[in-house]
Amino acid sequence: MGNGRRLIRGAFILSAAGFLTRMIGFFYRIFLSHAIGAEGMGIYQLIFPLNMLCYALTVMGIQTAISRFVSAKMALGDRQGANSTFAVGTLYSLLLSGVTAWALYHSAPFLSEKILLEPRTLPMLKLMACSIPMGVVHNCVSGYFFARKKTGLPAVSQLLEQTARVAATYLAYTVILSKGLTPTPVIAVVGMLCGEAVAMLFSLAAVAWNLQAQDFSLGSIRQPVKILKDILPMSAPVTANRVLLTLLNSVEAILIPSRLRLSGLNAKQALSIYGTLNGMAMPLVLFPSTITNAVSVMLLPSVSEAQARGNMRTIRWTVASTLKYCLLLGIFSTGLFFFYGPRLGLCLFHNKDAGLFIRILSFICPFLYMDATLSSILQGLGKTGICFVNNTLGVSLRICMILFVVPFQGIQGYLWGLLASELLLAALDMGVLRHYCQVQFDTICWLVKPAAAMGISLGCTFFSAHILQILHRLPALLSLGIEMCICSALYLVILACMGIIWPQKDP
């Protein structure tokens, strides 16, 4: 099977699982927003930068190295070497996670009071610490199967994790209500812990069965010190990248409520606005990125394999195809969220601010969806240092906007800063790849025609909606869903008629 067909098949499996997971998570967010309120969502969002920092320190770089080296070794027929790389990388990452979880648990009082400035996050941080080693195992195993092009098992584990998370959260919610107590954001972290536990157990069972079928054991690991010396130079820049970005994002998360207060809001209003943005609007805008995230996961091992074989044509085809379809999706999402954003905010979250945020965030979609895939390609090519620099510049620009614009413009200053940073990051990554791969940017097929197709689709949808007055008698959410489905179908049909939706032949 060609590289492109394997990429499409793996991305399709991950996209399907991702859509189901996002759909569950989407309704889960709606449930949480009603259960704990906008302020509770804001408090819940405060712990995520620390959560990401822990994973950045313990597994993100190792997972990338595992995926890259396992795919490269498998391309050369060294199955035992690939399995040894996975085993050594996972054990090393698990050791780091144990130390990190211990440090997080014991420093939780200080972090909640002095860093996050919110004492109510204390029990959440302690529960989160217990989930770190479980998540590390899950991520390493997923990286191994991604490299092997076996995307079914990580997809199932993703679904199991989300299902267990929602079920545990709802169970905790009902127990608290039955006792006459008020639900707090702690119930969401209980769900997180249970979800990681279920995903870890499934991942361990899957990898044990797979390695047993290959007659591989820890005793057959070859040259563990040499393997670790190979992994660390690859993982170190990725880890440094993720750690710095997470630290900057942590600074960002802490700064936003405080800078919003300078714009005239009180503490509760600032937390509510922050919770509405990151707990309601942003997850909806990120929903279509399920596809690009799935492609990103498959791109890294595919590009590494092509580079190991010296196949520059495949790399060039991969970059061009990635840019094309990310822009097709991004332009579609921009049109949909811009015109339907206010109605989505009211129908889904009963929150006018959420609709306004969705409309403004719609402009970042093409760049946001491109950034993840372009960074994955750069990492697959081993250019982790460039990713580090580009990402740092993008986040730094966003922080500057928070510091100097938000106190005067409020939350809209942050939203425009987000757009500027994503645009900068896309331009930097694209510049590097164009220099390395000599990819030609097709402005007409990748920008002009999709934008025209989206404009025609929206116009036809609005016209048909006025004609079909029956839509106005339906529930608001159902009517909105029908209109968006009509628009989506028209967009695909118009692109097909233009001849730009079909993939080019895999080299």
Beta strands, then each sheet from edge to edge (+ up, - down):
end
